[in-house]
Amino acid sequence: MSIQNEMKSLKKQVAPFEKSQTKKSIWQLINTLTPFFLLWYLTYISLSVSYWLALVPAIFAAGFMTRIFIIFHDCTHHSFFKNRKWNRAVGTLTGVITMFPFDQWGHDHSVHHATSGNLDKRGVGDIWTLTVEEYKEASLKTRLSYRLYRNPLVMFGLGPIYTFLIRNRFNRKEARQKERNNLYLTNVLIVAVAVLLSLAIGWQAFLIVHGTIFMIAGSVGIWLFYVQHTFEDSYFEMDKDWEYVLAAVEGSSFYKLPKVLQFLTGNIGYHHIHHLSPRVPNYELEKCHHSTPPLQHVPTITLATSLKSLKFRLWDEKSKNFVTFREAKKMIHNTVSSADMKPEV
């Protein structure tokens, strides 16, 4: 069977799972939002005893905030509800909780899906990734910026602050009025909620409680996005050789997590299926995986093996692998040495 036929066959096998179920969606809203608000309040109550005690419910609240983001994420794909208006309404409200503007993020994320793994179309909605050759030719300023960007403390520490408090608060230049209005509405609602809660419990308590939950959830979210596209033998090709299905099943990993973490992360570990078909609701991803044999033989990572991705920095087009800065340095040095050894003509 040719690659084209295999890809068509795979899409047909996934198609039956591309149907949202209203009852499941509503139940997921209940079993996600209710624990989140209760844990948020418990974090506040615990704060009167000790910050360290409050940190326990805050960690779990952050887990449910991550799950809320997955619901928001499904809404932007219009896969959470059958009705587009319901997707938009729920997506906008969950976007207030997670501090994501519905239309803007939906646009960037759609571009990410359409270009993931395409070396000619990087730059929107993805992790900044350079090839070894690009890094070799880059200026000192670009190299330093890239190293700083790829530093775990910056990516997972400062990353949430920049993404949620700065980048997500401003419209992109090409945004249409509908997208701009949605961002304005999201910003106003975020400020309104922050002011009301600050008046109710005090601004210091609000910042400590929500700030802690927000930072943990933000770091987890960036980690999930990073690790599911940054593994040793991922998929990157130039546009002329790039294939959507291959980019989905080979460039997006199956992150095999313990059941508790799988629940809190809304099954997003089945990322290969999500990229293959964004219309599959998060609560159907696991069933789709187990019902489709070809999808069970994709790049798989676990909690332990995923930590290795922290050392992967640059994409080597020759070996089709991610490499470390040290490995890249050796490659560049060997290339320069080989060029110097060539006799002049």
C-alpha distance (Angstrom), angle and dihedral (degrees) to the residues before:
residue distance angle dihedral
M1 . . .
S2 3.80 . .
I3 3.80 121.6 .
Q4 3.82 90.2 -110.7
N5 3.82 91.8 54.1
E6 3.80 91.6 45.5
M7 3.79 90.1 53.1
K8 3.81 92.4 49.3
S9 3.80 90.0 48.2
L10 3.79 91.7 50.8
K11 3.79 92.2 51.0
K12 3.82 90.3 51.0
Q13 3.80 91.4 51.2
V14 3.80 91.1 52.8
A15 3.82 96.2 43.8
P16 3.86 96.5 84.3
F17 3.82 89.8 62.8
E18 3.81 94.3 54.6
K19 3.79 92.9 93.8
S20 3.78 124.2 102.7
Q21 3.79 118.6 -143.3
T22 3.79 114.9 -146.4
K23 3.82 95.1 -150.0
K24 3.81 91.8 52.3
S25 3.79 91.7 46.2
I26 3.81 93.3 50.6
W27 3.80 91.8 46.0
Q28 3.80 90.0 50.9
L29 3.79 90.1 52.6
I30 3.81 89.5 52.0
N31 3.82 96.5 46.2
T32 3.80 90.7 46.2
L33 3.80 107.3 39.4
T34 3.82 96.4 39.8
P35 3.84 95.9 55.6
F36 3.81 90.4 42.1
F37 3.81 94.6 56.1
L38 3.81 92.3 42.4
L39 3.80 91.8 50.0
W40 3.81 90.6 45.7
Y41 3.81 89.7 55.0
L42 3.81 91.7 43.9
T43 3.81 88.7 53.3
Y44 3.80 89.4 54.0
I45 3.82 92.8 47.6
S46 3.82 91.4 47.6
L47 3.79 90.2 51.6
S48 3.81 89.8 72.8
V49 3.81 87.8 63.6
S50 3.80 102.8 37.9
Y51 3.77 139.7 -31.6
W52 3.80 89.4 -130.1
L53 3.80 90.4 55.2
A54 3.82 89.6 47.9
L55 3.79 89.4 52.3
V56 3.82 90.8 70.4
P57 3.83 97.6 63.1
A58 3.82 88.4 35.1
I59 3.80 90.6 62.2
F60 3.80 91.5 51.8
A61 3.81 91.0 44.1
A62 3.82 87.7 54.1
G63 3.80 88.3 53.3
F64 3.79 90.5 55.2
M65 3.80 90.8 45.3
T66 3.80 86.7 57.1
R67 3.80 88.1 52.0
I68 3.83 89.8 49.6
F69 3.79 88.0 54.2
I70 3.81 90.1 54.9
I71 3.81 88.9 55.1
F72 3.81 89.2 49.3
H73 3.80 88.3 47.4
D74 3.82 92.2 52.8
C75 3.80 90.2 48.5
T76 3.81 91.1 56.3
H77 3.81 87.6 55.5
H78 3.84 88.7 47.1
S79 3.79 88.4 -125.9
F80 3.82 100.6 115.1
F81 3.82 95.8 70.1
K82 3.79 131.1 18.5
N83 3.80 89.9 -131.3
R84 3.82 113.5 76.5
K85 3.81 91.9 -151.6
W86 3.78 91.2 56.7
N87 3.80 90.3 48.6
R88 3.78 89.5 51.7
A89 3.80 95.1 46.3
V90 3.81 96.2 46.3
G91 3.79 90.9 39.5
T92 3.80 92.3 54.1
L93 3.82 93.2 48.0
T94 3.80 94.5 46.1
G95 3.80 86.0 45.6
V96 3.81 88.2 61.0
I97 3.81 90.3 54.5
T98 3.80 93.3 46.4
M99 3.84 93.5 35.0
F100 3.80 95.3 -121.6
P101 3.84 122.3 133.1
F102 3.80 107.5 -129.3
D103 3.81 101.5 -139.6
Q104 3.78 98.8 36.5
W105 3.77 95.5 48.5
G106 3.79 91.4 41.3
H107 3.80 89.6 56.2
D108 3.80 95.0 48.0
H109 3.78 92.2 44.5
S110 3.79 92.5 50.7
V111 3.80 88.8 53.9
H112 3.80 88.6 49.5
H113 3.81 90.6 54.8
A114 3.79 92.3 47.3
T115 3.81 94.6 49.0
S116 3.82 107.0 27.4
G117 3.79 108.7 140.2
N118 3.81 93.2 9.4
L119 3.80 107.3 127.9
D120 3.81 92.0 -162.4
K121 3.81 94.6 53.7
R122 3.79 106.2 44.4
G123 3.77 126.1 134.3
V124 3.81 109.4 67.9
G125 3.79 121.4 90.2
D126 3.78 95.6 -18.0
I127 3.80 142.4 98.1
W128 3.81 113.2 -85.3
T129 3.80 104.2 -104.4
L130 3.79 127.9 178.1
T131 3.78 128.0 -169.9
V132 3.79 120.9 -126.7
E133 3.80 90.1 -107.6
E134 3.81 92.6 49.8
Y135 3.79 90.7 49.3
K136 3.80 89.9 49.6
E137 3.82 91.5 53.4
A138 3.83 95.2 40.6
S139 3.79 123.7 109.0
L140 3.78 120.4 -107.1
K141 3.81 89.5 -105.9
T142 3.81 92.3 53.9
R143 3.80 91.9 46.8
L144 3.79 92.2 51.3
S145 3.81 91.6 45.9
Y146 3.78 91.1 50.0
R147 3.80 92.9 48.2
L148 3.79 90.0 49.4
Y149 3.82 91.8 47.5
R150 3.80 91.3 50.3
N151 3.81 94.0 47.9
P152 3.85 107.3 112.9
L153 3.82 92.2 -135.6
V154 3.80 90.4 55.6
M155 3.81 97.8 39.0
F156 3.80 97.8 45.8
G157 3.82 98.6 24.5
L158 3.79 106.9 39.6
G159 3.81 92.9 19.4
P160 3.83 95.9 80.9
I161 3.82 91.8 47.4
Y162 3.81 93.5 51.2
T163 3.80 95.5 40.7
F164 3.78 99.8 46.2
L165 3.81 103.8 28.8
I166 3.81 100.0 36.5
R167 3.80 116.3 14.2
N168 3.82 96.7 40.5
R169 3.78 93.2 48.2
F170 3.81 97.5 65.6
N171 3.79 132.1 63.3
R172 3.77 120.8 -117.7
K173 3.81 114.9 -116.1
E174 3.82 95.0 -111.9
A175 3.82 94.4 48.9
R176 3.79 117.5 130.4
Q177 3.79 121.1 -131.9
K178 3.81 94.1 -99.0
E179 3.79 90.6 55.7
R180 3.81 91.9 45.1
N181 3.80 92.4 50.4
N182 3.80 91.4 50.0
L183 3.81 91.1 53.2
Y184 3.81 91.2 48.2
L185 3.81 90.1 50.3
T186 3.81 91.7 48.2
N187 3.80 91.9 49.9
V188 3.82 92.6 48.7
L189 3.81 92.1 49.3
I190 3.81 92.0 48.0
V191 3.81 91.2 52.0
A192 3.81 91.6 45.2
V193 3.81 92.9 52.0
A194 3.81 91.5 45.5
V195 3.81 92.1 50.6
L196 3.81 93.8 46.9
L197 3.80 93.5 48.7
S198 3.80 91.4 44.9
L199 3.82 89.9 53.2
A200 3.81 90.3 47.2
I201 3.81 100.7 48.0
G202 3.81 104.9 8.1
W203 3.79 127.7 -90.0
Q204 3.82 93.4 -101.8
A205 3.80 92.8 55.0
F206 3.80 91.2 44.4
L207 3.80 92.9 51.8
I208 3.80 92.7 47.1
V209 3.81 95.6 46.1
H210 3.78 100.5 39.7
G211 3.80 93.8 32.1
T212 3.80 91.9 56.2
I213 3.81 93.3 46.7
F214 3.78 91.5 44.2
M215 3.83 94.9 50.6
I216 3.81 93.9 48.2
A217 3.81 93.4 46.3
G218 3.81 91.8 44.0
S219 3.79 92.6 52.2
V220 3.80 91.2 47.4
G221 3.80 91.1 49.3
I222 3.79 93.7 51.3
W223 3.80 90.2 45.4
L224 3.81 92.1 53.4
F225 3.80 92.1 49.1
Y226 3.79 91.9 45.7
V227 3.79 99.9 45.8
Q228 3.80 95.3 46.7
H229 3.79 92.5 60.9
T230 3.81 100.7 28.4
F231 3.77 109.0 70.1
E232 3.79 128.3 124.9
D233 3.81 101.7 -95.8
S234 3.79 99.5 30.7
Y235 3.80 123.5 146.2
F236 3.81 126.6 -93.7
E237 3.80 126.1 152.1
M238 3.78 138.7 160.9
D239 3.79 114.1 -98.6
K240 3.80 94.8 -99.8
D241 3.83 91.2 58.5
W242 3.80 98.6 32.6
E243 3.82 118.8 117.7
Y244 3.81 122.7 -169.7
V245 3.80 97.1 -143.5
L246 3.80 93.8 45.1
A247 3.80 89.9 48.8
A248 3.81 88.5 52.5
V249 3.80 100.5 47.1
E250 3.80 98.5 32.1
G251 3.80 101.3 30.6
S252 3.82 96.6 45.2
S253 3.77 118.0 60.3
F254 3.79 134.0 -140.0
Y255 3.80 101.2 -121.5
K256 3.81 102.4 -156.6
L257 3.80 104.7 -153.7
P258 3.82 134.0 175.7
K259 3.82 111.1 -90.9
V260 3.82 94.5 -104.9
L261 3.80 92.4 53.4
Q262 3.78 90.9 41.8
F263 3.80 88.3 56.5
L264 3.81 94.5 47.1
T265 3.80 92.0 47.4
G266 3.79 93.1 49.5
N267 3.82 95.6 -120.4
I268 3.80 90.4 -66.5
G269 3.81 86.9 141.1
Y270 3.80 85.5 82.3
H271 3.76 85.4 72.5
H272 3.79 95.2 145.7
I273 3.80 89.8 63.7
H274 3.78 92.8 44.6
H275 3.80 91.1 54.3
L276 3.78 91.8 44.4
S277 3.80 90.4 53.2
P278 3.83 119.9 5.7
R279 3.82 88.8 -174.3
V280 3.82 91.6 73.2
P281 3.85 106.7 100.4
N282 3.79 114.8 -124.8
Y283 3.82 91.5 -112.5
E284 3.82 90.6 59.4
L285 3.82 97.5 48.8
E286 3.81 97.3 88.7
K287 3.80 93.0 46.9
C288 3.79 90.1 48.5
H289 3.81 90.5 51.1
H290 3.80 93.9 52.2
S291 3.79 92.8 43.7
T292 3.79 96.0 51.2
P293 3.85 112.2 63.4
P294 3.85 96.7 -167.0
L295 3.82 89.5 58.2
Q296 3.79 90.9 56.9
H297 3.80 91.0 67.5
V298 3.79 99.9 62.6
P299 3.83 131.0 113.1
T300 3.81 104.3 -62.0
I301 3.79 126.6 -164.4
T302 3.79 132.2 -179.4
L303 3.79 133.0 -158.8
A304 3.80 89.5 -90.2
T305 3.80 98.7 44.5
S306 3.81 93.1 41.6
L307 3.81 90.0 68.0
K308 3.81 88.0 69.1
S309 3.80 88.7 69.4
L310 3.80 89.5 73.3
K311 3.80 89.6 75.4
F312 3.82 95.0 50.5
R313 3.79 109.7 99.1
L314 3.81 112.7 150.4
W315 3.78 135.8 34.6
D316 3.79 115.2 -124.1
E317 3.79 108.7 -151.0
K318 3.80 92.7 -164.4
S319 3.81 99.0 55.0
K320 3.84 94.0 27.9
N321 3.79 90.4 -130.1
F322 3.78 140.7 112.1
V323 3.81 112.0 -108.9
T324 3.78 136.5 -169.2
F325 3.79 124.3 -107.6
R326 3.80 88.5 -107.5
E327 3.80 92.6 53.2
A328 3.79 90.2 46.6
K329 3.79 90.6 50.8
K330 3.80 90.2 55.1
M331 3.81 91.2 48.2
I332 3.79 91.7 50.5
H333 3.81 91.7 45.9
N334 3.83 92.0 49.7
T335 3.80 90.8 48.0
V336 3.80 92.0 51.4
S337 3.80 91.7 45.1
S338 3.79 92.0 50.6
A339 3.79 90.9 50.0
D340 3.79 91.5 50.3
M341 3.81 91.4 51.1
K342 3.81 94.0 54.9
P343 3.83 111.3 105.9
E344 3.76 116.7 -115.1
V345 3.79 116.0 -107.3
